[in-house]
Amino acid sequence: MKLLKKILKIVGVTLFVLFLILYYLFWNFSAPKSDTKVLEKFSDSSHTPILTYENFKGFEYRKLSIIKDTTLPTLVFVHGTIGSSTDFVKYMKDSVLLSKANMISYDRIGYNYQDKNPAQESIAFERDMLKSILQDYNPNKTILVGYSYGGPIALAIQQKIRKVILLAPAVYSEIEPMPWSLNLYKWKLTRWLVPPIWQEASREKLSHKQDLQHFENNWNSTPNNIVSIHGTNDWIVPFENSLFLKERFPKNQFELISIPDAGHGFIWSKFDTIKQHLIQQLD
């Protein structure tokens, strides 16, 4: 009996230590990175972005800019939830894309390094912030690339630009999934377990369904041509989101590109495929 208790104690302590290690790694991996860490990601690139801090309505945010040639188009990336400007590092380092476009990426409010501000939980706010960024670039040469939650932000822009590319856009409230893991944030007893950046993402996720209802019936009011690229096996933002858009746009304004068997993380796992589609839109 004493031996069994000793074994159980050792197993319990081992599992607890393992949990702490995994929890720390998860916390550290998903936390926004410092400026130094961000720029280090470009150490093997031919072009290092200019890192600046911009201000919108009293909120400070970080922006990465690679502007080489103003005669080229400019890709403006909008990240999702959870996400950051570094989600698109691989694209911003790619030599072929760099030869064809300037590139911009930025951290939305609540997702900056050591951000003291909460996520704003508002597509309208995010749209207006994006509009302020676009003021610095020629609209005829600007292509928005919105991923996940960044999709409706890009789609909400009413200014005429060259094109809007949506990557797995979360645009339809009726099929917005609410993963069980959100309960860890909703329950006060377990909220402390959720890393700060995931708390912001949870708040934004929980309010997104209702916020979409203010926009989803008017998506087709945009003057822009839309390309939506979506994985057919995406359970985080289901493929039906893009089918919903397809039903609401004229055929000459909307193109749906499906990526067979791809999940929500396809901007990383299917990089070469997404890259080729971006190149096609640039050519």
Secondary structure as a PSIPRED ss2 file (coil, helix, strand):
# PSIPRED VFORMAT (PSIPRED V4.0)

   1 M C   1.000  0.000  0.000
   2 K H   0.000  1.000  0.000
   3 L H   0.000  1.000  0.000
   4 L H   0.000  1.000  0.000
   5 K H   0.000  1.000  0.000
   6 K H   0.000  1.000  0.000
   7 I H   0.000  1.000  0.000
   8 L H   0.000  1.000  0.000
   9 K H   0.000  1.000  0.000
  10 I H   0.000  1.000  0.000
  11 V H   0.000  1.000  0.000
  12 G H   0.000  1.000  0.000
  13 V H   0.000  1.000  0.000
  14 T H   0.000  1.000  0.000
  15 L H   0.000  1.000  0.000
  16 F H   0.000  1.000  0.000
  17 V H   0.000  1.000  0.000
  18 L H   0.000  1.000  0.000
  19 F H   0.000  1.000  0.000
  20 L H   0.000  1.000  0.000
  21 I H   0.000  1.000  0.000
  22 L H   0.000  1.000  0.000
  23 Y H   0.000  1.000  0.000
  24 Y H   0.000  1.000  0.000
  25 L H   0.000  1.000  0.000
  26 F H   0.000  1.000  0.000
  27 W H   0.000  1.000  0.000
  28 N H   0.000  1.000  0.000
  29 F H   0.000  1.000  0.000
  30 S H   0.000  1.000  0.000
  31 A C   1.000  0.000  0.000
  32 P C   1.000  0.000  0.000
  33 K C   1.000  0.000  0.000
  34 S C   1.000  0.000  0.000
  35 D H   0.000  1.000  0.000
  36 T H   0.000  1.000  0.000
  37 K H   0.000  1.000  0.000
  38 V H   0.000  1.000  0.000
  39 L H   0.000  1.000  0.000
  40 E H   0.000  1.000  0.000
  41 K C   1.000  0.000  0.000
  42 F C   1.000  0.000  0.000
  43 S C   1.000  0.000  0.000
  44 D C   1.000  0.000  0.000
  45 S C   1.000  0.000  0.000
  46 S C   1.000  0.000  0.000
  47 H C   1.000  0.000  0.000
  48 T C   1.000  0.000  0.000
  49 P C   1.000  0.000  0.000
  50 I E   0.000  0.000  1.000
  51 L E   0.000  0.000  1.000
  52 T E   0.000  0.000  1.000
  53 Y E   0.000  0.000  1.000
  54 E E   0.000  0.000  1.000
  55 N E   0.000  0.000  1.000
  56 F E   0.000  0.000  1.000
  57 K C   1.000  0.000  0.000
  58 G C   1.000  0.000  0.000
  59 F E   0.000  0.000  1.000
  60 E E   0.000  0.000  1.000
  61 Y E   0.000  0.000  1.000
  62 R E   0.000  0.000  1.000
  63 K E   0.000  0.000  1.000
  64 L E   0.000  0.000  1.000
  65 S E   0.000  0.000  1.000
  66 I E   0.000  0.000  1.000
  67 I C   1.000  0.000  0.000
  68 K C   1.000  0.000  0.000
  69 D C   1.000  0.000  0.000
  70 T C   1.000  0.000  0.000
  71 T C   1.000  0.000  0.000
  72 L C   1.000  0.000  0.000
  73 P C   1.000  0.000  0.000
  74 T E   0.000  0.000  1.000
  75 L E   0.000  0.000  1.000
  76 V E   0.000  0.000  1.000
  77 F E   0.000  0.000  1.000
  78 V E   0.000  0.000  1.000
  79 H C   1.000  0.000  0.000
  80 G C   1.000  0.000  0.000
  81 T C   1.000  0.000  0.000
  82 I C   1.000  0.000  0.000
  83 G C   1.000  0.000  0.000
  84 S C   1.000  0.000  0.000
  85 S H   0.000  1.000  0.000
  86 T H   0.000  1.000  0.000
  87 D H   0.000  1.000  0.000
  88 F H   0.000  1.000  0.000
  89 V H   0.000  1.000  0.000
  90 K H   0.000  1.000  0.000
  91 Y H   0.000  1.000  0.000
  92 M H   0.000  1.000  0.000
  93 K H   0.000  1.000  0.000
  94 D C   1.000  0.000  0.000
  95 S H   0.000  1.000  0.000
  96 V H   0.000  1.000  0.000
  97 L H   0.000  1.000  0.000
  98 L H   0.000  1.000  0.000
  99 S H   0.000  1.000  0.000
 100 K H   0.000  1.000  0.000
 101 A C   1.000  0.000  0.000
 102 N E   0.000  0.000  1.000
 103 M E   0.000  0.000  1.000
 104 I E   0.000  0.000  1.000
 105 S E   0.000  0.000  1.000
 106 Y E   0.000  0.000  1.000
 107 D C   1.000  0.000  0.000
 108 R C   1.000  0.000  0.000
 109 I C   1.000  0.000  0.000
 110 G C   1.000  0.000  0.000
 111 Y C   1.000  0.000  0.000
 112 N C   1.000  0.000  0.000
 113 Y C   1.000  0.000  0.000
 114 Q C   1.000  0.000  0.000
 115 D C   1.000  0.000  0.000
 116 K C   1.000  0.000  0.000
 117 N C   1.000  0.000  0.000
 118 P C   1.000  0.000  0.000
 119 A C   1.000  0.000  0.000
 120 Q C   1.000  0.000  0.000
 121 E C   1.000  0.000  0.000
 122 S C   1.000  0.000  0.000
 123 I H   0.000  1.000  0.000
 124 A H   0.000  1.000  0.000
 125 F H   0.000  1.000  0.000
 126 E H   0.000  1.000  0.000
 127 R H   0.000  1.000  0.000
 128 D H   0.000  1.000  0.000
 129 M H   0.000  1.000  0.000
 130 L H   0.000  1.000  0.000
 131 K H   0.000  1.000  0.000
 132 S H   0.000  1.000  0.000
 133 I H   0.000  1.000  0.000
 134 L H   0.000  1.000  0.000
 135 Q C   1.000  0.000  0.000
 136 D C   1.000  0.000  0.000
 137 Y C   1.000  0.000  0.000
 138 N C   1.000  0.000  0.000
 139 P H   0.000  1.000  0.000
 140 N H   0.000  1.000  0.000
 141 K H   0.000  1.000  0.000
 142 T E   0.000  0.000  1.000
 143 I E   0.000  0.000  1.000
 144 L E   0.000  0.000  1.000
 145 V E   0.000  0.000  1.000
 146 G E   0.000  0.000  1.000
 147 Y E   0.000  0.000  1.000
 148 S C   1.000  0.000  0.000
 149 Y C   1.000  0.000  0.000
 150 G H   0.000  1.000  0.000
 151 G H   0.000  1.000  0.000
 152 P H   0.000  1.000  0.000
 153 I H   0.000  1.000  0.000
 154 A H   0.000  1.000  0.000
 155 L H   0.000  1.000  0.000
 156 A C   1.000  0.000  0.000
 157 I C   1.000  0.000  0.000
 158 Q C   1.000  0.000  0.000
 159 Q C   1.000  0.000  0.000
 160 K C   1.000  0.000  0.000
 161 I C   1.000  0.000  0.000
 162 R C   1.000  0.000  0.000
 163 K E   0.000  0.000  1.000
 164 V E   0.000  0.000  1.000
 165 I E   0.000  0.000  1.000
 166 L E   0.000  0.000  1.000
 167 L E   0.000  0.000  1.000
 168 A C   1.000  0.000  0.000
 169 P C   1.000  0.000  0.000
 170 A C   1.000  0.000  0.000
 171 V C   1.000  0.000  0.000
 172 Y C   1.000  0.000  0.000
 173 S H   0.000  1.000  0.000
 174 E H   0.000  1.000  0.000
 175 I H   0.000  1.000  0.000
 176 E C   1.000  0.000  0.000
 177 P C   1.000  0.000  0.000
 178 M C   1.000  0.000  0.000
 179 P C   1.000  0.000  0.000
 180 W H   0.000  1.000  0.000
 181 S H   0.000  1.000  0.000
 182 L H   0.000  1.000  0.000
 183 N H   0.000  1.000  0.000
 184 L H   0.000  1.000  0.000
 185 Y H   0.000  1.000  0.000
 186 K H   0.000  1.000  0.000
 187 W C   1.000  0.000  0.000
 188 K H   0.000  1.000  0.000
 189 L H   0.000  1.000  0.000
 190 T H   0.000  1.000  0.000
 191 R H   0.000  1.000  0.000
 192 W C   1.000  0.000  0.000
 193 L C   1.000  0.000  0.000
 194 V C   1.000  0.000  0.000
 195 P C   1.000  0.000  0.000
 196 P H   0.000  1.000  0.000
 197 I H   0.000  1.000  0.000
 198 W H   0.000  1.000  0.000
 199 Q H   0.000  1.000  0.000
 200 E H   0.000  1.000  0.000
 201 A H   0.000  1.000  0.000
 202 S H   0.000  1.000  0.000
 203 R H   0.000  1.000  0.000
 204 E H   0.000  1.000  0.000
 205 K H   0.000  1.000  0.000
 206 L H   0.000  1.000  0.000
 207 S H   0.000  1.000  0.000
 208 H H   0.000  1.000  0.000
 209 K H   0.000  1.000  0.000
 210 Q H   0.000  1.000  0.000
 211 D H   0.000  1.000  0.000
 212 L H   0.000  1.000  0.000
 213 Q C   1.000  0.000  0.000
 214 H C   1.000  0.000  0.000
 215 F C   1.000  0.000  0.000
 216 E H   0.000  1.000  0.000
 217 N H   0.000  1.000  0.000
 218 N H   0.000  1.000  0.000
 219 W H   0.000  1.000  0.000
 220 N H   0.000  1.000  0.000
 221 S H   0.000  1.000  0.000
 222 T C   1.000  0.000  0.000
 223 P C   1.000  0.000  0.000
 224 N C   1.000  0.000  0.000
 225 N C   1.000  0.000  0.000
 226 I E   0.000  0.000  1.000
 227 V E   0.000  0.000  1.000
 228 S E   0.000  0.000  1.000
 229 I E   0.000  0.000  1.000
 230 H E   0.000  0.000  1.000
 231 G E   0.000  0.000  1.000
 232 T C   1.000  0.000  0.000
 233 N C   1.000  0.000  0.000
 234 D C   1.000  0.000  0.000
 235 W C   1.000  0.000  0.000
 236 I C   1.000  0.000  0.000
 237 V C   1.000  0.000  0.000
 238 P C   1.000  0.000  0.000
 239 F C   1.000  0.000  0.000
 240 E H   0.000  1.000  0.000
 241 N H   0.000  1.000  0.000
 242 S H   0.000  1.000  0.000
 243 L H   0.000  1.000  0.000
 244 F H   0.000  1.000  0.000
 245 L H   0.000  1.000  0.000
 246 K H   0.000  1.000  0.000
 247 E H   0.000  1.000  0.000
 248 R H   0.000  1.000  0.000
 249 F C   1.000  0.000  0.000
 250 P C   1.000  0.000  0.000
 251 K C   1.000  0.000  0.000
 252 N C   1.000  0.000  0.000
 253 Q C   1.000  0.000  0.000
 254 F E   0.000  0.000  1.000
 255 E E   0.000  0.000  1.000
 256 L E   0.000  0.000  1.000
 257 I E   0.000  0.000  1.000
 258 S E   0.000  0.000  1.000
 259 I E   0.000  0.000  1.000
 260 P C   1.000  0.000  0.000
 261 D C   1.000  0.000  0.000
 262 A C   1.000  0.000  0.000
 263 G C   1.000  0.000  0.000
 264 H C   1.000  0.000  0.000
 265 G C   1.000  0.000  0.000
 266 F H   0.000  1.000  0.000
 267 I H   0.000  1.000  0.000
 268 W H   0.000  1.000  0.000
 269 S H   0.000  1.000  0.000
 270 K C   1.000  0.000  0.000
 271 F H   0.000  1.000  0.000
 272 D H   0.000  1.000  0.000
 273 T H   0.000  1.000  0.000
 274 I H   0.000  1.000  0.000
 275 K H   0.000  1.000  0.000
 276 Q H   0.000  1.000  0.000
 277 H H   0.000  1.000  0.000
 278 L H   0.000  1.000  0.000
 279 I H   0.000  1.000  0.000
 280 Q H   0.000  1.000  0.000
 281 Q H   0.000  1.000  0.000
 282 L H   0.000  1.000  0.000
 283 D C   1.000  0.000  0.000
